[in-house]
Amino acid sequence: RFQSLQIFNLAGNKLTSIIPPSIGSMSVLEVFDLSNNDLESLIPPELGKLDGSLHFLGLLNNSLSGVIPSQLGQLQGASIFLKDNRFDNSSTAPLSLCTLGSIKEFDLNDTELCPAERNALSDFYDLTKGAEWTNDTNWLDEYESYCDWNG
């Protein structure tokens, strides 16, 4: 079913409920846009399986909650839009999204979910060969607060 579907755009359709994890098995999906609906619950981590095909992920302006899955950082070259949801502000977004590691664009990288200090310290770690440090405890952990990075 839907193995050749490349564009899935149901933005602005007053959709409710959840995003089914099975979307992650749509291997040729290039555009997935469910923006401006009333979707709830978590973003399924299975969306990270769309690496290599997905170029646009639009989930902004819904009622999605919880923690943003780190698997979204695997979507190389994708533009990811998640603003105006109900994500857990006591946590941070995955570091791989905030630093734009392999993705093209992330609309939350200048918010409290992606503190500028954490991004700057991540750059510092990379530029100073942090992997060679004697102690690099918690550095570059996807969710760990930069206040807990030791070295």
Secondary structure as UniProt FT lines:
FT   TURN            3..4
FT   STRAND          7..9
FT   TURN            11..12
FT   STRAND          16..17
FT   HELIX           21..25
FT   TURN            27..28
FT   STRAND          31..33
FT   STRAND          38..41
FT   HELIX           45..50
FT   TURN            51..53
FT   STRAND          56..58
FT   STRAND          63..66
FT   HELIX           70..74
FT   TURN            76..77
FT   STRAND          79..81
FT   STRAND          86..87
FT   TURN            89..90
FT   HELIX           95..98
FT   TURN            99..100
FT   STRAND          105..106
FT   TURN            107..110
FT   TURN            112..113
FT   HELIX           116..127
FT   TURN            128..129
FT   HELIX           130..132
FT   TURN            137..140
FT   HELIX           146..148
//
